[in-house]
Amino acid sequence: MYIGLGIFLIVVGAILTFALNASTDVVNLEVIGWICMAAGLLAILLSLVVTNRRGVGGGGYSARRVSHTDPATGTQVDEVDVDRDGRV
């Protein structure tokens, strides 16, 4: 979601910096454009870092199923261990 916001900020910043020839006495639009582009780049980088930290796209879990017979009672015992992100 933040990748789209970052791209939007970069586009708006580039328009303000390079394509707009308006000038105001109150605010420097070129500086605002550079700030928007920097914020867009930061949003994209943070989004990628957070996504990699969460482990999205890697499947997320693995499961192991073991079946054996209890020698004392003779009943079938099924065990399932689910491993999510290195935790059981």
Contacts in CASP RR format, 6 or more apart in sequence:
PFRMAT RR
TARGET T0000
AUTHOR 0000-0000-0000
METHOD contacts of the structure
MODEL  1
MYIGLGIFLIVVGAILTFALNASTDVVNLEVIGWICMAAGLLAILLSLVV
TNRRGVGGGGYSARRVSHTDPATGTQVDEVDVDRDGRV
1 47 0 8 1.000
2 43 0 8 1.000
2 44 0 8 1.000
2 46 0 8 1.000
2 47 0 8 1.000
3 43 0 8 1.000
3 44 0 8 1.000
3 47 0 8 1.000
3 48 0 8 1.000
4 43 0 8 1.000
5 40 0 8 1.000
5 43 0 8 1.000
6 39 0 8 1.000
6 40 0 8 1.000
6 41 0 8 1.000
6 43 0 8 1.000
6 44 0 8 1.000
6 47 0 8 1.000
7 40 0 8 1.000
7 44 0 8 1.000
8 40 0 8 1.000
9 36 0 8 1.000
9 37 0 8 1.000
9 39 0 8 1.000
9 40 0 8 1.000
9 43 0 8 1.000
10 36 0 8 1.000
10 37 0 8 1.000
10 40 0 8 1.000
10 41 0 8 1.000
10 44 0 8 1.000
12 33 0 8 1.000
12 36 0 8 1.000
13 32 0 8 1.000
13 33 0 8 1.000
13 34 0 8 1.000
13 35 0 8 1.000
13 36 0 8 1.000
13 37 0 8 1.000
14 33 0 8 1.000
14 37 0 8 1.000
15 33 0 8 1.000
16 29 0 8 1.000
16 30 0 8 1.000
16 32 0 8 1.000
16 33 0 8 1.000
16 36 0 8 1.000
17 29 0 8 1.000
17 30 0 8 1.000
17 33 0 8 1.000
17 34 0 8 1.000
17 37 0 8 1.000
20 29 0 8 1.000
22 29 0 8 1.000
23 29 0 8 1.000
55 85 0 8 1.000
60 84 0 8 1.000
60 85 0 8 1.000
61 82 0 8 1.000
61 83 0 8 1.000
61 84 0 8 1.000
61 85 0 8 1.000
62 82 0 8 1.000
62 83 0 8 1.000
63 80 0 8 1.000
63 81 0 8 1.000
63 82 0 8 1.000
63 83 0 8 1.000
64 80 0 8 1.000
64 81 0 8 1.000
64 83 0 8 1.000
65 78 0 8 1.000
65 79 0 8 1.000
65 80 0 8 1.000
66 78 0 8 1.000
66 79 0 8 1.000
66 80 0 8 1.000
66 81 0 8 1.000
67 76 0 8 1.000
67 77 0 8 1.000
67 78 0 8 1.000
67 79 0 8 1.000
68 76 0 8 1.000
68 77 0 8 1.000
68 79 0 8 1.000
69 75 0 8 1.000
69 76 0 8 1.000
69 77 0 8 1.000
70 76 0 8 1.000
70 77 0 8 1.000
81 88 0 8 1.000
82 88 0 8 1.000
END
